[in-house]
Amino acid sequence: MNDYTFGIKVLDNAVDGLTKGKNIMLIGPSMSGKEIILYNMMYYGATTNENGIIMVTTREPATHILDWFKEHNLNLPMSRIGIIDCITKTLGSNDVENDNIKITNSPVDLTGIGVKISQFLDEFYMKKNIRKNQLHINSLSTLLMYSNIQTVFRFLHVFTGRIKGAGALGIFVLESGMHDDKDINTLKQLFDGIIEIKSENDRNFIRVIGLSQKPTPWFHYEIEGSNIKMGE
C-alpha cells in the first residue's frame, strides 16, 4: 500500500510504494530546481492526497513561497498548510504570524523551530484530525551554516524520530558540494532514503536510493515554469 507519494509519477512508479514513517534527504547542486521539485511534492501532497504540509523555510520568506503558488495558479488548500519562516526577521521584514505562518528569530533558533513544528503537527493531527502529514525542511544547508553538525544532528534526530512515530513523511533538502563528506554521511544515518540530483552537461538527472531493493535509474528532467518535465 502506498501511504504517501512524491507526486512525480516516474519516481513513484520506480520505488513502488512509499510507506508511512519515512525520512528522505533531497540532495543536489544549486540551480537544479530542487525547490520546484519540493513545491510540487508539497502541492501534490496537500491537494491530491489531502496531507497536512509543514514547511520550514530558511531560504526565503513564507510570503514569497505562497506568492509563488499564486503566480503559477496553484491553489493550495490553506487549511492544510503550515510554514515556519526562519528568515523574515533576519531581513528586517514586518511580516506577522497568522494561521498558516509561524515566524522564528533566525535559522540558528533550532529550539524555536522545533517548538513551532510541534505546534503545527499537534494542530493538524489533534485539532484538524489530519492523519497524514509531511514535514519539509528547506534547507539543512542553511542550518549547518549557523550551527555545527552535532547540534543539527541532535535536532534532526528528534524530528526524524517523531516522523517515524507519527507515520508521517519527512523530506529534508541539502545542497551538495557545500559540505564535508563526513558531515553528509553523519546526517545520512537519520534517513531511510535519498532523492539524489546531479547535473551533467547542463542537464539535470534524478534518482531515488534506499526506498526499493536497488537504486532507481537516473531520470532526466527539465523545469518548465512550475512543472517538472521528465525525459528519457
N, CA, C and O of each residue as an XYZ file, in Angstrom:
928
protein
N       0.841     -1.200      0.000
C       0.000      0.000      0.000
C       0.870      1.241      0.000
O       1.854      1.319      0.735
N       0.505      2.213     -0.828
C       1.241      3.462     -0.887
C       0.625      4.452      0.097
O      -0.412      5.054     -0.182
N       1.271      4.614      1.251
C       0.763      5.572      2.229
C       0.986      7.005      1.768
O       0.174      7.890      2.040
N       2.102      7.227      1.063
C       2.434      8.551      0.537
C       2.942      8.399     -0.894
O       3.346      7.313     -1.312
N       2.915      9.492     -1.627
C       3.509      9.533     -2.961
C       4.270     10.841     -3.126
O       3.966     11.840     -2.476
N       5.265     10.815     -4.010
C       6.008     12.030     -4.309
C       5.197     12.990     -5.176
O       5.385     14.205     -5.120
N       4.295     12.427     -5.975
C       3.575     13.254     -6.927
C       4.326     13.423     -8.227
O       3.907     14.191     -9.093
N       5.433     12.712     -8.373
C       6.182     12.675     -9.635
C       6.081     11.228    -10.115
O       6.729     10.335     -9.569
N       5.271     11.013    -11.129
C       4.838      9.662    -11.495
C       5.999      8.702    -11.728
O       5.957      7.556    -11.282
N       7.021      9.159    -12.417
C       8.150      8.288    -12.737
C       8.828      7.790    -11.457
O       9.178      6.614    -11.355
N       9.010      8.675    -10.495
C       9.651      8.277     -9.246
C       8.742      7.370     -8.420
O       9.199      6.393     -7.828
N       7.452      7.700     -8.387
C       6.515      6.870     -7.628
C       6.456      5.451     -8.184
O       6.406      4.479     -7.431
N       6.461      5.346     -9.502
C       6.444      4.016    -10.123
C       7.747      3.266     -9.847
O       7.742      2.051     -9.647
N       8.846      3.991     -9.839
C      10.159      3.354     -9.684
C      10.381      2.801     -8.283
O      11.030      1.767     -8.124
N       9.845      3.482     -7.253
C      10.052      2.992     -5.884
C       8.955      2.026     -5.452
O       9.087      1.326     -4.448
N       7.854      1.997     -6.234
C       6.776      1.029     -5.994
C       6.250      1.087     -4.564
O       6.117      0.068     -3.886
N       5.960      2.294     -4.133
C       5.320      2.431     -2.822
C       6.156      3.208     -1.833
O       7.361      2.987     -1.717
N       5.519      4.112     -1.125
C       6.192      4.932     -0.119
C       5.390      4.804      1.167
O       4.350      5.442      1.331
N       5.880      3.978      2.070
C       5.129      3.698      3.290
C       5.339      4.804      4.321
O       6.273      5.600      4.229
N       4.440      4.826      5.304
C       4.467      5.887      6.308
C       5.708      5.786      7.188
O       6.326      4.730      7.322
N       6.045      6.926      7.779
C       7.158      6.969      8.716
C       8.523      7.069      8.078
O       9.526      6.739      8.711
N       8.585      7.524      6.817
C       9.870      7.618      6.114
C      10.454      9.025      6.204
O       9.736     10.023      6.142
N      11.779      9.073      6.352
C      12.533     10.325      6.294
C      13.478     10.266      5.105
O      14.248      9.318      4.956
N      13.411     11.293      4.259
C      14.127     11.263      2.992
C      14.952     12.535      2.826
O      14.456     13.640      3.046
N      16.208     12.371      2.439
C      17.064     13.501      2.107
C      16.941     13.800      0.616
O      17.052     12.897     -0.213
N      16.713     15.052      0.280
C      16.704     15.510     -1.109
C      17.973     16.328     -1.313
O      18.073     17.458     -0.834
N      18.939     15.759     -2.023
C      20.251     16.380     -2.134
C      20.611     16.622     -3.597
O      20.425     15.752     -4.448
N      21.125     17.809     -3.873
C      21.517     18.133     -5.237
C      22.199     19.482     -5.311
O      22.197     20.231     -4.334
N      22.783     19.805     -6.453
C      23.510     21.065     -6.613
C      22.571     22.259     -6.735
O      21.368     22.104     -6.949
N      23.134     23.436     -6.598
C      22.352     24.654     -6.803
C      21.911     24.746     -8.259
O      22.523     24.148     -9.144
N      20.855     25.494     -8.490
C      20.320     25.733     -9.839
C      19.817     24.463    -10.516
O      19.753     24.396    -11.743
N      19.462     23.460     -9.723
C      18.962     22.209    -10.301
C      17.447     22.071    -10.152
O      16.867     21.055    -10.536
N      16.814     23.097     -9.592
C      15.366     23.064     -9.455
C      14.859     22.293     -8.255
O      13.714     21.840     -8.248
N      15.700     22.135     -7.230
C      15.274     21.375     -6.040
C      14.026     21.970     -5.401
O      13.122     21.246     -4.985
N      13.988     23.313     -5.327
C      12.837     23.948     -4.690
C      11.555     23.663     -5.466
O      10.506     23.426     -4.867
N      11.634     23.685     -6.792
C      10.442     23.431     -7.610
C       9.976     21.989     -7.391
O       8.778     21.720     -7.301
N      10.932     21.072     -7.308
C      10.582     19.674     -7.030
C       9.897     19.571     -5.664
O       8.890     18.876     -5.524
N      10.443     20.262     -4.660
C       9.849     20.230     -3.323
C       8.456     20.867     -3.332
O       7.532     20.344     -2.711
N       8.306     21.988     -4.031
C       6.999     22.646     -4.100
C       5.972     21.755     -4.793
O       4.804     21.740     -4.405
N       6.394     21.018     -5.809
C       5.483     20.084     -6.470
C       5.031     18.987     -5.508
O       3.857     18.617     -5.488
N       5.967     18.472     -4.714
C       5.609     17.458     -3.720
C       4.646     18.034     -2.685
O       3.697     17.372     -2.263
N       4.904     19.262     -2.292
C       4.061     19.955     -1.327
C       2.646     20.118     -1.876
O       1.666     19.826     -1.190
N       2.550     20.585     -3.114
C       1.252     20.836     -3.733
C       0.483     19.535     -3.949
O      -0.704     19.449     -3.635
N       1.163     18.533     -4.482
C       0.509     17.249     -4.757
C       0.037     16.601     -3.456
O      -1.070     16.069     -3.384
N       0.883     16.653     -2.436
C       0.509     16.050     -1.164
C      -0.711     16.698     -0.546
O      -1.581     16.011     -0.010
N      -0.780     18.030     -0.620
C      -1.889     18.749      0.001
C      -3.174     18.633     -0.803
O      -4.251     18.474     -0.228
N      -3.075     18.711     -2.129
C      -4.280     18.770     -2.956
C      -4.800     17.394     -3.345
O      -6.006     17.151     -3.292
N      -3.912     16.497     -3.734
C      -4.336     15.177     -4.221
C      -4.469     14.168     -3.089
O      -5.451     13.429     -3.024
N      -3.489     14.135     -2.202
C      -3.505     13.152     -1.117
C      -4.129     13.682      0.169
O      -4.331     12.937      1.128
N      -4.433     14.987      0.176
C      -5.052     15.629      1.343
C      -4.201     15.462      2.601
O      -4.724     15.228      3.691
N      -2.886     15.586      2.436
C      -1.967     15.565      3.571
C      -1.861     16.968      4.170
O      -2.086     17.967      3.487
N      -1.515     17.022      5.454
C      -1.095     18.286      6.035
C       0.373     18.506      5.701
O       1.174     17.578      5.807
N       0.738     19.718      5.300
C       2.107     20.022      4.887
C       2.695     21.089      5.802
O       2.142     22.180      5.938
N       3.821     20.760      6.428
C       4.546     21.728      7.244
C       5.892     21.972      6.572
O       6.676     21.041      6.390
N       6.157     23.221      6.205
C       7.442     23.542      5.585
C       8.222     24.489      6.486
O       7.694     25.498      6.952
N       9.478     24.151      6.723
C      10.407     25.054      7.401
C      11.256     25.706      6.322
O      12.001     25.025      5.618
N      11.146     27.025      6.188
C      11.909     27.721      5.166
C      13.016     28.558      5.797
O      12.760     29.433      6.624
N      14.247     28.274      5.392
C      15.403     29.041      5.868
C      16.025     29.846      4.731
O      17.067     30.480      4.901
N      15.365     29.811      3.561
C      15.965     30.423      2.368
C      15.199     31.644      1.868
O      15.802     32.582      1.346
N      13.894     31.640      2.021
C      13.107     32.793      1.596
C      11.868     32.908      2.475
O      11.415     31.912      3.040
N      11.312     34.119      2.598
C      10.159     34.314      3.479
C       8.960     33.471      3.057
O       8.791     33.147      1.881
N       8.142     33.128      4.028
C       6.950     32.324      3.757
C       6.028     33.003      2.755
O       5.433     32.339      1.906
N       5.908     34.323      2.851
C       5.024     35.042      1.926
C       5.487     34.881      0.482
O       4.659     34.831     -0.428
N       6.794     34.800      0.261
C       7.315     34.598     -1.096
C       6.920     33.220     -1.624
O       6.591     33.068     -2.800
N       6.955     32.228     -0.753
C       6.577     30.873     -1.168
C       5.106     30.832     -1.555
O       4.750     30.279     -2.596
N       4.258     31.411     -0.728
C       2.824     31.420     -1.037
C       2.555     32.219     -2.307
O       1.685     31.854     -3.098
N       3.302     33.314     -2.509
C       3.150     34.101     -3.742
C       3.529     33.273     -4.962
O       2.911     33.410     -6.018
N       4.535     32.416     -4.831
C       4.953     31.568     -5.961
C       3.804     30.675     -6.407
O       3.546     30.544     -7.604
N       3.123     30.072     -5.466
C       1.989     29.215     -5.816
C       0.879     30.020     -6.489
O       0.269     29.554     -7.452
N       0.620     31.212     -5.991
C      -0.413     32.058     -6.596
C      -0.032     32.468     -8.015
O      -0.867     32.450     -8.919
N       1.231     32.835     -8.203
C       1.694     33.269     -9.526
C       1.584     32.158    -10.555
O       1.421     32.428    -11.745
N       1.672     30.911    -10.109
C       1.581     29.775    -11.030
C       0.196     29.124    -11.004
O       0.009     27.999    -11.466
N      -0.769     29.867    -10.450
C      -2.170     29.413    -10.435
C      -2.338     28.042     -9.790
O      -3.127     27.213    -10.244
N      -1.574     27.826     -8.721
C      -1.680     26.580     -7.959
C      -2.391     26.916     -6.652
O      -1.836     27.589     -5.782
N      -3.603     26.446     -6.532
C      -4.467     26.810     -5.413
C      -4.253     25.870     -4.234
O      -4.791     24.764     -4.207
N      -3.474     26.310     -3.272
C      -3.193     25.489     -2.093
C      -4.386     25.488     -1.147
O      -4.993     26.536     -0.925
N      -4.734     24.331     -0.585
C      -5.757     24.280      0.471
C      -5.128     24.767      1.777
O      -4.453     24.000      2.465
N      -5.343     26.020      2.114
C      -4.593     26.648      3.194
C      -4.855     26.020      4.565
O      -4.042     26.169      5.477
N      -5.977     25.324      4.718
C      -6.236     24.665      5.999
C      -5.259     23.525      6.259
O      -5.166     23.022      7.379
N      -4.527     23.116      5.216
C      -3.572     22.018      5.329
C      -2.121     22.483      5.228
O      -1.216     21.653      5.138
N      -1.886     23.783      5.241
C      -0.556     24.331      5.025
C      -0.065     25.074      6.259
O      -0.771     25.926      6.797
N       1.148     24.753      6.707
C       1.809     25.493      7.776
C       3.252     25.763      7.393
O       3.985     24.835      7.050
N       3.667     27.013      7.446
C       5.038     27.375      7.072
C       5.726     28.033      8.265
O       5.191     28.958      8.877
N       6.913     27.541      8.580
C       7.731     28.112      9.646
C       8.827     28.933      8.988
O       9.729     28.391      8.349
N       8.741     30.224      9.151
C       9.604     31.192      8.465
C      10.775     31.541      9.377
O      10.597     32.150     10.432
N      11.979     31.145      8.952
C      13.184     31.378      9.764
C      14.026     32.533      9.245
O      15.105     32.800      9.775
N      13.545     33.220      8.215
C      14.389     34.204      7.543
C      13.848     35.624      7.618
O      14.612     36.585      7.537
N      12.519     35.762      7.775
C      11.895     37.092      7.717
C      12.497     38.073      8.720
O      12.801     39.212      8.366
N      12.670     37.639      9.967
C      13.184     38.556     10.993
C      14.609     38.994     10.697
O      14.986     40.126     10.996
N      15.409     38.098     10.107
C      16.790     38.469      9.797
C      16.847     39.492      8.667
O      17.845     40.199      8.521
N      15.785     39.577      7.868
C      15.724     40.551      6.775
C      15.104     41.874      7.213
O      15.028     42.821      6.430
N      14.663     41.932      8.465
C      14.057     43.153      8.968
C      12.653     43.388      8.454
O      12.173     44.522      8.473
N      11.985     42.345      7.996
C      10.632     42.475      7.454
C       9.612     42.628      8.575
O       9.844     42.212      9.710
N       8.478     43.232      8.232
C       7.396     43.425      9.201
C       6.307     42.367      9.081
O       5.228     42.527      9.651
N       6.575     41.284      8.345
C       5.579     40.213      8.213
C       5.205     39.699      9.598
O       6.045     39.641     10.497
N       3.943     39.328      9.760
C       3.469     38.854     11.056
C       2.930     37.432     10.922
O       2.641     36.962      9.822
N       2.803     36.771     12.047
C       2.275     35.410     12.049
C       0.770     35.415     11.781
O       0.066     36.379     12.085
N       0.302     34.312     11.204
C      -1.129     34.098     11.038
C      -1.404     32.607     11.163
O      -0.545     31.866     11.640
N      -2.567     32.154     10.751
C      -2.915     30.736     10.915
C      -1.982     29.806     10.150
O      -1.810     28.648     10.533
N      -1.383     30.298      9.079
C      -0.544     29.466      8.212
C       0.942     29.700      8.378
O       1.747     28.880      7.938
N       1.322     30.804      9.003
C       2.734     31.174      9.088
C       3.134     31.406     10.543
O       2.497     32.177     11.261
N       4.194     30.729     10.960
C       4.811     30.986     12.253
C       6.243     31.458     11.987
O       6.915     30.935     11.097
N       6.705     32.437     12.752
C       7.992     33.078     12.482
C       8.949     32.856     13.652
O       8.600     33.093     14.808
N      10.170     32.394     13.329
C      11.214     32.246     14.347
C      12.231     33.371     14.201
O      12.202     34.131     13.233
N      13.126     33.463     15.173
C      14.094     34.554     15.162
C      15.096     34.447     14.026
O      15.440     35.449     13.398
N      15.570     33.221     13.758
C      16.582     33.020     12.720
C      16.802     31.525     12.546
O      16.283     30.734     13.333
N      17.567     31.120     11.526
C      17.856     29.684     11.370
C      18.691     29.088     12.497
O      18.792     27.866     12.606
N      19.282     29.917     13.326
C      20.067     29.384     14.447
C      19.159     28.989     15.611
O      19.588     28.281     16.523
N      17.913     29.445     15.581
C      16.970     29.206     16.672
C      16.314     27.837     16.521
O      15.112     27.742     16.269
N      17.100     26.787     16.674
C      16.586     25.434     16.479
C      15.519     25.076     17.512
O      14.587     24.329     17.213
N      15.655     25.602     18.713
C      14.630     25.346     19.734
C      13.298     25.953     19.301
O      12.256     25.305     19.394
N      13.335     27.186     18.832
C      12.121     27.844     18.371
C      11.509     27.147     17.169
O      10.290     26.999     17.080
N      12.358     26.719     16.247
C      11.877     25.981     15.073
C      11.188     24.694     15.518
O      10.106     24.357     15.037
N      11.831     23.981     16.445
C      11.267     22.727     16.934
C       9.919     22.917     17.606
O       9.009     22.111     17.413
N       9.782     23.980     18.397
C       8.513     24.260     19.073
C       7.406     24.501     18.050
O       6.290     24.008     18.214
N       7.709     25.251     17.004
C       6.678     25.598     16.015
C       6.336     24.405     15.115
O       5.193     24.269     14.679
N       7.314     23.545     14.836
C       6.990     22.297     14.134
C       5.999     21.490     14.963
O       5.005     20.984     14.443
N       6.280     21.376     16.256
C       5.401     20.611     17.143
C       4.008     21.223     17.205
O       3.013     20.499     17.250
N       3.932     22.540     17.207
C       2.633     23.208     17.246
C       1.803     22.869     16.014
O       0.618     22.556     16.128
N       2.422     22.929     14.838
C       1.692     22.603     13.611
C       1.302     21.128     13.576
O       0.178     20.792     13.203
N       2.230     20.243     13.965
C       1.911     18.813     13.967
C       0.735     18.510     14.890
O      -0.168     17.755     14.531
N       0.754     19.098     16.069
C      -0.342     18.877     17.012
C      -1.654     19.447     16.477
O      -2.714     18.837     16.620
N      -1.566     20.625     15.860
C      -2.773     21.258     15.313
C      -3.383     20.403     14.207
O      -4.592     20.175     14.184
N      -2.538     19.934     13.292
C      -3.047     19.136     12.182
C      -3.587     17.793     12.668
O      -4.676     17.370     12.281
N      -2.810     17.137     13.517
C      -3.156     15.766     13.910
C      -4.297     15.741     14.925
O      -5.239     14.961     14.786
N      -4.212     16.594     15.942
C      -5.176     16.530     17.037
C      -6.427     17.367     16.765
O      -7.548     16.892     16.950
N      -6.233     18.613     16.326
C      -7.380     19.518     16.174
C      -8.108     19.319     14.842
O      -9.337     19.346     14.789
N      -7.339     19.120     13.769
C      -7.953     19.020     12.445
C      -8.141     17.576     11.992
O      -8.729     17.307     10.945
N      -7.623     16.649     12.809
C      -7.765     15.217     12.506
C      -7.177     14.843     11.143
O      -7.708     13.976     10.449
N      -6.081     15.500     10.764
C      -5.363     15.151      9.533
C      -4.340     14.085      9.903
O      -3.370     14.379     10.602
N      -4.539     12.864      9.451
C      -3.730     11.744      9.898
C      -2.470     11.524      9.070
O      -1.563     10.812      9.500
N      -2.409     12.123      7.900
C      -1.195     12.023      7.082
C      -0.585     13.410      6.944
O      -1.208     14.332      6.418
N       0.641     13.536      7.426
C       1.312     14.833      7.425
C       2.729     14.709      6.873
O       3.383     13.675      7.006
N       3.177     15.790      6.253
C       4.532     15.841      5.714
C       5.271     17.019      6.343
O       4.700     18.092      6.540
N       6.546     16.804      6.656
C       7.431     17.870      7.125
C       8.531     18.058      6.095
O       9.266     17.121      5.782
N       8.642     19.275      5.569
C       9.685     19.606      4.602
C      10.598     20.665      5.222
O      10.113     21.664      5.755
N      11.894     20.458      5.158
C      12.840     21.481      5.618
C      13.732     21.890      4.459
O      14.463     21.072      3.900
N      13.662     23.166      4.107
C      14.471     23.725      3.031
C      15.211     24.968      3.550
O      14.633     26.055      3.542
N      16.478     24.845      4.004
C      17.237     23.628      3.787
C      18.134     23.348      4.980
O      18.389     24.221      5.809
N      18.606     22.112      5.045
C      19.558     21.738      6.083
C      20.873     22.487      5.923
O      21.579     22.742      6.898
N      21.193     22.837      4.686
C      22.463     23.538      4.433
C      22.515     24.866      5.177
O      23.562     25.246      5.702
N      21.387     25.571      5.223
C      21.350     26.838      5.956
C      21.524     26.592      7.445
O      22.250     27.325      8.116
N      20.864     25.563      7.966
C      21.018     25.250      9.389
C      22.479     24.953      9.718
O      22.973     25.343     10.775
N      23.168     24.261      8.806
C      24.573     23.907      9.036
C      25.500     25.120      8.943
O      26.606     25.103      9.484
N      25.051     26.165      8.261
C      25.836     27.408      8.211
C      25.820     28.110      9.557
O      26.773     28.808      9.906
N      24.743     27.932     10.319
C      24.566     28.637     11.581
C      24.938     27.792     12.797
O      25.288     28.332     13.846
N      24.865     26.468     12.659
C      25.112     25.577     13.795
C      26.065     24.463     13.372
O      26.210     24.187     12.181
N      26.711     23.829     14.335
C      27.645     22.754     13.995
C      26.892     21.456     13.716
O      25.693     21.353     13.977
N      27.599     20.484     13.193
C      26.975     19.237     12.749
C      26.340     18.490     13.915
O      25.282     17.881     13.757
N      26.981     18.533     15.094
C      26.430     17.811     16.239
C      25.078     18.389     16.664
O      24.155     17.646     16.996
N      24.971     19.724     16.650
C      23.726     20.384     17.055
C      22.609     20.085     16.054
O      21.481     19.785     16.445
N      22.928     20.167     14.771
C      21.926     19.891     13.734
C      21.512     18.417     13.781
O      20.334     18.096     13.622
N      22.475     17.532     13.998
C      22.161     16.100     14.083
C      21.182     15.828     15.223
O      20.215     15.086     15.049
N      21.428     16.425     16.383
C      20.533     16.212     17.526
C      19.131     16.732     17.225
O      18.136     16.086     17.552
N      19.063     17.892     16.607
C      17.770     18.478     16.232
C      17.023     17.553     15.281
O      15.837     17.285     15.468
N      17.728     17.065     14.255
C      17.092     16.193     13.268
C      16.724     14.843     13.868
O      15.713     14.249     13.496
N      17.541     14.364     14.790
C      17.260     13.068     15.416
C      15.896     13.089     16.100
O      15.153     12.109     16.052
N      15.576     14.208     16.733
C      14.280     14.341     17.406
C      13.144     14.264     16.405
O      12.170     13.542     16.621
N      13.263     15.014     15.297
C      12.127     15.123     14.391
C      12.041     13.979     13.389
O      10.945     13.642     12.940
N      13.158     13.380     13.031
C      13.038     12.171     12.215
C      12.400     11.060     13.046
O      11.639     10.249     12.518
N      12.706     11.018     14.337
C      12.049     10.049     15.218
C      10.563     10.321     15.356
O       9.751      9.398     15.408
N      10.219     11.595     15.415
C       8.798     11.936     15.531
C       8.050     11.619     14.231
O       6.893     11.201     14.259
N       8.721     11.822     13.099
C       8.116     11.464     11.805
C       7.790      9.976     11.787
O       6.697      9.575     11.387
N       8.742      9.168     12.223
C       8.502      7.716     12.260
C       7.339      7.372     13.181
O       6.451      6.597     12.823
N       7.360      7.963     14.374
C       6.338      7.646     15.352
C       4.945      8.062     14.929
O       3.967      7.395     15.266
N       4.844      9.167     14.187
C       3.545      9.687     13.757
C       3.086      9.101     12.426
O       1.983      9.392     11.964
N       3.929      8.277     11.811
C       3.577      7.744     10.497
C       3.510      8.822      9.438
O       2.716      8.733      8.502
N       4.337      9.837      9.582
C       4.353     10.966      8.655
C       5.430     10.747      7.588
O       6.004      9.663      7.485
N       5.693     11.783      6.804
C       6.733     11.748      5.781
C       7.600     12.987      5.938
O       7.085     14.104      5.989
N       8.909     12.799      6.014
C       9.833     13.923      6.111
C      10.711     14.022      4.876
O      11.275     13.027      4.422
N      10.823     15.222      4.339
C      11.710     15.481      3.204
C      12.606     16.663      3.564
O      12.127     17.760      3.852
N      13.915     16.418      3.542
C      14.886     17.383      4.044
C      15.887     17.717      2.933
O      16.579     16.831      2.432
N      15.959     18.972      2.556
C      16.785     19.398      1.417
C      18.205     19.715      1.884
O      18.407     20.347      2.921
N      19.178     19.266      1.100
C      20.587     19.554      1.382
C      21.274     19.926      0.077
O      21.054     19.295     -0.957
N      22.105     20.952      0.138
C      22.843     21.408     -1.033
C      24.113     20.582     -1.174
O      24.942     20.562     -0.265
N      24.271     19.910     -2.291
C      25.500     19.141     -2.497
C      26.639     20.084     -2.877
O      26.412     21.163     -3.424
N      27.869     19.658     -2.577
C      29.041     20.472     -2.911
C      29.362     21.541     -1.894
O      30.341     22.270     -2.052
N      28.551     21.650     -0.844
C      28.763     22.698      0.167
C      29.356     22.153      1.459
O      29.904     22.906      2.265
N      29.245     20.843      1.651
C      29.547     20.281      2.963
C      30.589     19.164      2.875
O      30.759     18.519      1.841
N      31.264     18.965      3.978
C      32.229     17.879      4.104
C      31.509     16.539      3.964
O      30.417     16.349      4.500
N      32.138     15.616      3.237
C      31.527     14.291      3.042
C      31.239     13.606      4.381
O      30.245     12.893      4.517
N      32.102     13.824      5.352
C      31.899     13.219      6.665
C      30.606     13.718      7.291
O      29.860     12.940      7.885
N      30.336     15.025      7.159
C      29.107     15.597      7.720
C      27.871     15.042      7.008
O      26.872     14.716      7.649
N      27.947     14.940      5.686
C      26.818     14.401      4.925
C      26.546     12.959      5.336
O      25.395     12.565      5.528
N      27.619     12.174      5.470
C      27.445     10.770      5.864
C      26.885     10.649      7.275
O      26.134      9.719      7.568
N      27.246     11.585      8.152
C      26.688     11.599      9.502
C      25.180     11.809      9.452
O      24.427     11.107     10.127
N      24.741     12.776      8.651
C      23.308     13.069      8.540
C      22.552     11.930      7.861
O      21.403     11.651      8.205
N      23.194     11.278      6.901
C      22.516     10.205      6.160
C      22.050      9.071      7.071
O      21.118      8.343      6.731
N      22.694      8.921      8.225
C      22.284      7.875      9.161
C      20.824      8.030      9.596
O      20.184      7.057      9.994
N      20.310      9.241      9.521
C      18.963      9.535     10.007
C      17.879      9.274      8.969
O      16.690      9.348      9.280
N      18.285      8.970      7.739
C      17.313      8.909      6.648
C      17.123      7.491      6.121
O      18.045      6.676      6.089
N      15.879      7.235      5.710
C      15.541      5.936      5.130
C      15.876      5.859      3.657
O      16.100      4.773      3.123
N      15.912      7.003      2.996
C      16.192      7.036      1.569
C      16.687      8.403      1.148
O      16.638      9.368      1.912
N      17.163      8.465     -0.082
C      17.724      9.704     -0.624
C      17.161      9.935     -2.020
O      17.155      9.034     -2.859
N      16.689     11.155     -2.256
C      16.413     11.608     -3.620
C      17.643     12.392     -4.055
O      17.922     13.472     -3.534
N      18.363     11.844     -5.002
C      19.649     12.416     -5.411
C      19.521     13.085     -6.771
O      18.940     12.520     -7.697
N      20.065     14.290     -6.884
C      20.055     15.045     -8.136
C      21.498     15.309     -8.548
O      22.348     15.615     -7.711
N      21.762     15.188     -9.840
C      23.071     15.549    -10.373
C      22.884     16.340    -11.658
O      21.868     16.212    -12.342
N      23.879     17.157    -11.973
C      23.872     17.934    -13.209
C      25.079     17.540    -14.040
O      26.211     17.554    -13.556
N      24.828     17.189    -15.299
C      25.894     16.820    -16.228
C      25.607     17.449    -17.584
O      24.519     17.290    -18.139
N      26.603     18.168    -18.113
C      26.471     18.785    -19.443
C      25.187     19.608    -19.559
O      24.449     19.514    -20.540
N      24.945     20.428    -18.512
C      23.777     21.317    -18.468
C      22.450     20.566    -18.473
O      21.420     21.137    -18.833
N      22.461     19.304    -18.082
C      21.234     18.521    -17.965
C      21.130     18.003    -16.534
O      22.132     17.639    -15.919
N      19.914     17.975    -16.017
C      19.676     17.518    -14.650
C      19.083     16.120    -14.635
O      18.256     15.768    -15.476
N      19.523     15.324    -13.654
C      19.054     13.943    -13.521
C      18.678     13.688    -12.060
O      19.243     14.289    -11.146
N      17.719     12.792    -11.859
C      17.233     12.498    -10.520
C      17.047     10.992    -10.359
O      16.658     10.298    -11.298
N      17.333     10.498     -9.153
C      17.080      9.088     -8.842
C      16.764      8.965     -7.359
O      16.954      9.910     -6.594
N      16.283      7.795     -6.961
C      15.954      7.532     -5.562
C      16.769      6.332     -5.087
O      16.856      5.314     -5.774
N      17.360      6.467     -3.908
C      18.181      5.415     -3.318
C      17.576      5.021     -1.968
O      17.185      5.882     -1.180
N      17.503      3.715     -1.710
C      17.170      3.229     -0.380
C      15.708      2.921     -0.128
O      15.370      2.377      0.924
N      14.835      3.253     -1.062
C      13.406      3.012     -0.858
C      12.905      1.816     -1.655
O      11.720      1.485     -1.609
N      13.796      1.179     -2.376
C      13.485     -0.054     -3.089
C      14.721     -0.941     -3.021
O      15.738     -0.544     -2.451
N      14.644     -2.119     -3.586
C      15.747     -3.083     -3.431
C      17.057     -2.566     -4.008
O      18.129     -2.898     -3.504
N      16.983     -1.773     -5.037
C      18.186     -1.174     -5.603
C      17.862      0.241     -6.047
O      16.691      0.587     -6.206
N      18.900      1.078     -6.251
C      18.628      2.448     -6.688
C      17.837      2.471     -7.998
O      18.005      1.604     -8.856
N      16.978      3.474     -8.133
C      16.260      3.624     -9.397
C      17.242      4.084    -10.469
O      18.337      4.544    -10.144
N      16.868      3.969    -11.738
C      17.700      4.575    -12.784
C      17.756      6.097    -12.603
O      16.954      6.684    -11.876
N      18.712      6.708    -13.277
C      18.752      8.170    -13.352
C      17.725      8.621    -14.398
O      17.729      8.142    -15.532
N      16.856      9.540    -14.003
C      15.858     10.078    -14.921
C      16.205     11.532    -15.240
O      16.438     12.344    -14.344
N      16.235     11.838    -16.530
C      16.465     13.228    -16.943
C      15.195     14.035    -16.721
O      14.089     13.541    -16.944
N      15.359     15.286    -16.279
C      14.182     16.159    -16.118
C      14.536     17.593    -16.475
O      15.701     17.991    -16.468
N      13.506     18.349    -16.784
C      13.634     19.783    -17.033
C      12.550     20.505    -16.248
O      11.449     19.987    -16.060
N      12.875     21.696    -15.798
C      11.907     22.530    -15.096
C      11.340     23.542    -16.092
O      12.088     24.313    -16.693
N      10.028     23.536    -16.262
C       9.352     24.492    -17.134
C       8.288     25.205    -16.315
O       7.202     24.674    -16.086
N       8.617     26.419    -15.877
C       7.706     27.147    -15.006
C       7.568     26.431    -13.682
O       8.543     26.271    -12.948
N       6.348     25.998    -13.374
C       6.118     25.249    -12.141
C       6.105     23.751    -12.374
O       5.873     22.975    -11.447
N       6.352     23.343    -13.610
C       6.221     21.935    -13.986
C       7.566     21.226    -14.059
O       8.586     21.825    -14.397
N       7.545     19.940    -13.735
C       8.718     19.081    -13.898
C       8.453     18.186    -15.094
O       7.547     17.354    -15.068
N       9.238     18.357    -16.134
C       9.075     17.571    -17.343
C      10.116     16.460    -17.337
O      11.315     16.719    -17.435
N       9.648     15.226    -17.221
C      10.558     14.086    -17.172
C      10.884     13.621    -18.564
O       9.994     13.456    -19.397
N      12.187     13.403    -18.827
C      12.631     12.923    -20.123
C      13.117     11.493    -20.040
O      12.754     10.749    -19.129
N      13.941     11.118    -21.000
C      14.476      9.745    -21.042
C      15.729      9.666    -20.172
O      16.340      8.603    -20.064
